[in-house]
Each structure stands twice: as structure tokens, then as C-alpha cells.
Amino acid sequence: MEIYQVKVFLEVAKCLSFTEAADTLNLTQPAVSAKIKSLETELGTPLFYRLGRKVQLTRVGEYLKQEGQSLIHLENRLIQEIEEIKQGKQGNLRLGTTPGLADGWLPDVLFKYRRQYPDNQTQCLRFDSTEALYRAIIEGHIDAGIADISFSEFHEVSAIAIDSIHYGLMVSAHSPLAEQPSVSLRQLQHEPWVLLPEGTPSRLVFETRLAELGLSLTDFTQVEIVDSLSLMRTYVTQGGYIGFGSNFEFLTERQYGMLKTIPIEEFSLKASLFLLLPKRLSQAADECKSCRHSAQAIKSEPIQKFIALVQSEPSELKVQETPSLKPVVLQSPSFLIRPNSPQRPETLTLTIGTQNWTVQTITAGLVMQRLGLLEHFLPKEGAYSGVQYQIQWRDFYSGAPIVEGLRSHELDIGILGDYPLLLSALPEAQTSKTRLISFIASNPDGSGNAVIVPQTSRLSSIEDLRGRAIAVPFSSSAHGMVVRSLHEANLLAEVTLASIQDLSIKGITQSQSTQVDGYAHFAPFHEIARQGGKFKRLFDGNMSGLPAFHGVVVQEEFAERHPDLVVAYLKALLAAQYWYATTPSAPELISQWIKLDAGMIAQFLAGTYTQGQIGQYFLETQIRQDWIEYHIDRLKGVTGNEPLSQIDLSRWMQPEFLQTAQASV
């Protein structure tokens, strides 16, 4: 098979006409037919169906049309590189990137490269559009590209994450928005926007995220499109517009206080910056690693030197990675724009029961919701192409209504503390079984639940509760702690448990019922009431040393029907946990969302475990079977809790969903 034969075939495949192809190639029609006939004979199969004067590609013809272009690119590249060798230009490194990265990220790296390899010449080509950069890579016009788009849907390009990039809102230093600690996209729909043209990476990132959130540019009152970053700067600084950009753009303007970058909640996660290589180059390097001489020759090539340099550079992703904390970044947007599939225009509803006032669970609910993380990780390809998602967040003050919602199939996913988690797993619920898919937060000393009494109360120990009454939120983690503690103190039959009627913050801080002597509650409610000055702590779960925890359960039927959605939820949870652990301002932002003191949020929820920190929960997704077994063992002897011993943990716990999510973020 000759390259020229492939060129002739590709032209006929493009035109679907031998006559038109002959005119384009400046050949006679018989000559074109002869080339195609010769190629078909060599391959031993027809490439076209002849339908009178029309032709149609066979299956093999379709494949050759798709793959044959790479042969032409390879021929052009070989000719070009041979010519460069003849002219002594093989020491050159040609890089391509976008204007913002060319000015903001590349200079420092190229300076280090030139200092380290002074004999290698470098050339940086700027591309205004994502498509132009892609074509330059696959056609061999550049050795490598640098972009915030991975081109993962194209097999011709290999992407290596080399750094992180952070997007934000660009505003004038004099704008009222410049004083905001953060903003949400939905707050900005009536502001005047200025954006770069369609096809630029930042525009693609922005519109992709809008689509995930059910928005589009038409939802914004005023949008101006400009051709360059310099024009965008003028609109922002002189016209009061707001723009979207990365931390590598407008460096000088921000350094001198002309512009400010305001965090956007929906872009709270960083994204990856990619080194883009032609797949043939990365494959050749992999194939030659076993050959000492070939590997040495490859390492001496300018592009391989550059790869080694950027991979050795420190980045935020490397700095923030620990054995217990893996960085989670925004996924690269698809370069291709795929229309919604007409075959499946269905709406898929996902209903989640949360406890946002229970601060230690907030990453599994409100953080995910405010940052739009679940929308980002929900599948959009394959069977889910064209599916419209409707996410319903239902917030509760305790776990009991969530357990009921799971049993009645009103909820698909529930966020629960340790005791209601076990209640959701009781074998009596045969028609509404749940599966435990992740932990959220853990309190190793168990002091997250406590019993409080009025400041004027003479009660000072658990023994003083004999003959008394306590109000508890039934079926909550606090309820489990109380019945367990009273049982172990031989007091359960002698203490009356009443239901707390008002679980709101106002109800907790103002309740002074004469019908009960104290209140049992879970964090942070007991601490909120205590800091109000009207209550004091009587005892907490630390008496028995049993760890406290919160987790995520999903309806078994939902998990079996939509396992991809369960994994997507857990990816969003991992992202929310990572954001909280690595964002110093996270407690302050959450404080604004739920109107609770930021210090109390930080007090009750830490990013990582701190030895000796009493009463504090820390982020933890790993399911601890030993802790669950401890709880069942201590509770199954309590009257009314005997069925807990029948829970089949091997079936109820399904950590494989979490493992899949961790492997794919």
C-alpha cells in the first residue's frame, strides 16, 4: 500500500465521486479508478459500493477514511523533520499554547529550560482557538502544546497533568463586587459580562460549566464578545464589565491593583493544566524505555528534556497531596460539542436527604450543592447522553425523617449519623433496603453527642438522672448514645425519654421545658445551646469511648439501577471534602450560608484528624466496619434494638462504589 494510493482514496471518500476527485487531484478519472482498484486488490476487500454514478463507503472504507489521515500527517511530519535535520534545526523546541498561558505560565518555565539547556532553541506559537492548537499538535507543526483542555476524546493526543489552574471572576478594583469574598454565577446574571470568542479555552470551560448547572449565556442579561485579552481588560477596567479568566491572566493588572479576582463558588475547585503531546511521541518513548541506547537518544531530544523539566517542577496538586487527601480537580471540558440525544430525552430525578445544620455532614450536602459539584460529576456520555438531571435537596434537622424517606422511596440517598444508619439497615425493611456506600466524618472519642441540663440544675452526673426525664431527637445518633449509656449504667428503665418537638436552632436555645430535666443532642446543637449560657454539659458519648460517625446510604434499588450516579455522588463528596480541607476560608463561607459562627464550624469539623482534639469530627470517607460492629455489639442488648444483630454487614456495606470514585477523580 502506497501513501499516494491513500491520498487518492481519501479524496474520493471526501467527494464520494471519482470524477470530482480526479479534477481535484489533476488526474483522469480512469487513473483514479485504477489507483482505487489497485488498493482494493492489495487489501483484499472493496472500499466502495458502486451505486450507478454514486459511490458509498464500505465498513473497511469508513475505517480507512478515519485512520488514513494520520498516515498523511506522518508523511508530512517526516518530510518536515528530515528537512530540519538537513538544515541543522533538530535542536529546536516548538511549543504551542494560548495567549494567557504564553504570558502567565510559560515564561518562567522557558527561562529555566533555556538556562538548563542553552544549546536548544525554543519557539512559542500562540493559538487563539482550541481547535487551532489541536491541529497544530496532530499535524506536527509544534512538538507539544500547553492548555487547560485535555482533548481526551481524541486518540491522537496524549495529555499529562503538569500543574493546576484556577478560574475566577475578573472585576475592576473599583467595582462593588471587588469587596465580595466570593460570588455565585446565579448572582451575576444581570451584570454586564465580557468574554473571549467561542472556541477559546476559557470560553469552552465557562460554557461547559454553565451547561452542567442548567444555564447558558442566554440567561445573562448582557454579554459582550471581544477578540483579545487586551480588549477584555479595557471593558473591565473602563466599562465596569466583569470577565471570566484564570490565575495566569492579567498578572500585571492584578499586581498593580487595577483588577481583582473574586472566587466563583461554582469554580471553587482548581483544574489541571496539561502538557499535550502527539500520541506517536509518547508511544515511541514508552516502547523505547526497554532499549538502553534508544531510551538515551530519546532523553536527549529537546521535547523529552522539556517533559522531564515540567514534571519535576513543584505544583499545587503535588504539594496538597497526602496519603489521606488526594487532590480533586475540575474535569477537563469536552472539545466536541455533542447535541442532546433525541433517543433519550428523559428527566432523571435524584433526591437527597441532608442535614446541613449538622455541621459534620455539610460536605455531603450544602457544600456540594453550593459549589455545583454533583452536577459536574454526573455522567453525560453513553447511556446518559442527553439525560436531563433534576437534583432535589431536602434538608432535615435530624436523621429520623431521612430514614422514613428512604423507606418510603421518597429519597434516593440519605445522610445519617451512626444510630439512624443502623436503623436504615434493619432487615425488617425488605422492600426498601439501603446500602452503606461511604463515611462522611468521624469522631474517634465519641463526644460529638451530649446531654445538657439547665445552668441552674443540680444534676451533675448520669446517676442523677434516676427518676428524671430527658428530651431527645428520636432515632438520632444522640438517641443511640443515650439509650446505650443509660443501659450500661442500669438506668434505662428509670429514665423517661421524651421527644424534642422543635429541633431548630431557636427551639434548642430557647427551650426550658418544665416537663424534662435535660436534653440529649448531637453536635453542634448541644454546643450552640451551651454557648447561649442557659445550659451546661452533663455527660457525653466519651463516657463509653465508642467512636461516633456519619455516613451515606443509598436505596439498594437505586444503586442497582444507576451505579454510575452513585459513583458520581461520591466523586462530588470527595471533591467537597478536598475543598473544605484545603480552603482556609471554607468555615467563613459556610458560616455565611447557614448563619452559624465560623469558629464553631471549625471547632466541630476539621480537615484531618488531630490527636487529643476532644469533640471534633474530621473528614473521613473510609467505612470502618470495626466501628459499626462495636455499635451493634453495644446496642443489640438494649431493649428494642435486638434486630440490629440481624444486619448482614457483608451485604449492607458496599465500599466498592467509593473505591471506584477514588480511582477515577
Secondary structure, DSSP 4 states (H G I P E B T S, - for coil): --HHHHHHHHHHHHHT-HHHHHHHHT--HHHHHHHHHHHHHHHTS-SEEEETTEEEE-HHHHHHHHHHHHHHHHHHHHHHHHHHHHTT-TTEEEEEE-HHHHHHTHHHHHHHHHHH-TTSEEEEEE-SSHHHHHHHHHTTSSSEEEES---TT-TTEEEEEEEEE-EEEEEETTSGGGG-S-B-GGGGTTSEEEEPPTTSHHHHHHHHHHHHTT--GGGSSEEEE-SSHHHHHHHHHHH--EEEEETTSSHHHHHTTSEEEE-BGGG-S-EEEEEEEEHHHHHHHHHTTTSHHHHHHHHTSHHHHHHHHHHHS--HHHHT-BTTB----BPPPPSS-PPPPTT---EEEEEEEE-TTSGGGGGGTHHHHHTTHHHHHS--SGGGTTPEEEEEEEE-SSSHHHHHHHHTTS-SEEEEEHHHHHHHT-TT-TTS-EEEEEEEEEETT-TTEEEEEETT----SGGGGTT-EEEE-TTSHHHHHHHHHHHHTT-GGGSEEEE-S--SHHHHHH---SS-SEEEEETTHHHHHHHTTSEEEEEEGGGTT--EEEEEEEEHHHHHH-HHHHHHHHHHHHHHHHHHHH-TTHHHHHHHHHT--HHHHHHHEESS--TT-TT-EEE--S--HHHHHHHHHHHTTSTT-GGGGG--HHHHB-THHHHHHHHH-
